[in-house]
Each structure stands twice: as C-alpha cells, then as structure tokens.
C-alpha cells in the first residue's frame, strides 16, 4: 500500500496518542474469562496464540519471533505443556532441537479467547456512533500497514 503524499510531518502527539490507545485496547482485550479460568499470564497467552497460529514450530524459531530468551521460553512452554495446552517433542534429525505444537485443548482455549475478544470488541463497537465506527473501519488499512512497518522494528 502506498501512502498518500504528505505535505507535513505527523503531529508530534500522534505517535504517543496512538501508542497509548493501542496499549489500552490490548490490555483490556488481553484478559478474558478463558484466560482467567486457565490462569495464563500475558506472555503465556502470547506463546499459546503464536503456536496455534503458526502450527508446529521449532522452539528456537518461536523464541526469535516472540523475542523471548531460550531459558524463559523453555519454562513457559513447560508450564503450557503441564497444563495440557502445548506438546513439546524432540527433533528426530537434531536431538538438540525441539518442536512445539498446540494440543486440541490448547486450540480450543485459543479459539475461546479469540471469540471472547471479538465479542467484547463487537459490544464496544455497538456503543459507538455510526460515524465513529465508520472512522475506525476507514482507518483499518492504515493501521494494518503501520503494523507491517513495525513488524521487524522496535515495539
């Protein structure tokens, strides 16, 4: 997506306001009935959802994409495996490497979390005016592009 020609730099407060709004949205959507009942921390939720999204993945690759050191990741995966949400296996071709995959229970929990988050957003969106909803809908392509721009950078 090509950005339209901008004749002036963004308002200095724009990045700060956007970061705060996105952070608030993220925190308010993070905790659901599903995550409370499972007793998951934000990091465990992130790892579970990444594995469910990506399918079976090497532990080292998961650590890189999630930005978590191997020791911490190993502990988190062990906890999720103990809870029956993930399954860790050794790579038959490289005994030093491990793979992790979601169990059916883990996939069900991830789906429940997604559904609860979507329901919460839909309920909040219904409370907005038609014009506010239209503004959010119109901003989605730009927000998706912004997320792509930040993909490999600092966040």
N, C-alpha and C positions, 0 to 999 in steps of 0.2 A: 504494500500500500504506500503510495507516495503522498507525503504531507503537502498540504496546500502552501503556497508561498506566504511566508510570514514576514511582515514589514517591521515588526518589533519583537524583542525577546519576551518570553513569558514573564508575567508579573512575578516578582521575587517570592511572593507569598504562595503562589500556585503550587509549587512542589511541596511545600510544608503542609498546606491545607489538604492536598491530595494524599500525602503520606499519612496524616492523622486520620482522615476519613477512611482510607483503606484499612489502616490498623484497627480502628474501632469496629468496622464491619467484620474483619477477620476474627477479632476476639469475641464478638457477640455471636458469630456463627460457629465458633470452634466447639463450644460446649453444648452438647445435645443430650437428650435423655439417654441415647445409646452410649455416648462416651462416659456419662456419669455412671451408668449401670456397669460398664466394663472397667471403670476406674483407670482410664487411659490419660496419660499426660499429653500435652500438645505434641511433643516430639514422637511419642509412640503413635499417635494418630497420624502424623505426617508420614512416618515409616510405613505403617499399615496401608495407608491410601496409595503411597508410591508403589508398593509391591502389588497391590490389587490392580492398579492402573497399568503397570508395566509387565505383569506376569512374572514368570520365573526369572530371577535376575541374580547375577553374581554379587556376592556380598561387597566386594571391593567397588564394583560399579555403583551399587546403591549408596555406599559411603561417599563416593565422589559427587553423585548427583544431589544428595541431601546435605552435603557439607558437614559430615559427622566423622570424627576420627574413628579408626578401626576398633579401638578398645571400647569406646562408648557405644558404637553401633552393635558390637558383639553382645554387650549387656542388654541393650534394648531388644534385639532380635531374640535373645534367650528368654526374656520376660514375655514377649509376644508368643513365642513358641510354647512356653509353660502355660500360657492362657489358652492355648489351642487355636491361636489366630494365624500363626505362621508356621511353616515347616522348613527346617534347615537341613540340607543334605551336602555331603562331600562330593566334589567333582571327581568322577572316576578317572579322568585323564590327568588331573593335577590334584594330588591329595592335600596340597596346601590351600587350595581354593574351595570356597563353599558357595552353595546356591541357596536362595531363599524363595519361597513361594507361599502364597496365601492358601490357607485351608478353606474348605467350604464355610466353616464357622466365621473365619476372617472376612470372606467375601460377603457373607450375609450381614455382618456388622458394618462393613464399609458401605454397603447399599443402604442400610438403615440410616447411617449418619448422613449420607448424601440426600436421602429422601427427607429427613428431618430438617436439614439445612435449606433445601429447596422450598419446603413447606413454610418455613419461617420467613424466607425472603418473599414468597408469594403473599403471605399475610401482611407483611410490612408494605409491600408494593401496593396492595389494595387500599391501604390507608393514605397513599399519596394522591394528589390531584392528577387528572389526566395529563395535564401539561408537564408535571414533574416526571411522570412515567415516560412520557414521550422524550423528554430531555435525557433521561437515563438510557433509553433504547437508542437514541441517536448517538450517545457517547460511547456505546459498547465497542464499535470498530476501533475507535481511537484508543480505548483502554486496552483492547486486545493487542494492538500494535505496540503500545507502551510496554506491556508485559513482555513482548518479544524483544524489544530493545534492551530490557533489563535482564533478559534470560542468562547471559553469561557474565554479567557485571555484578556490582555490589548491590545488595538488597538488605 
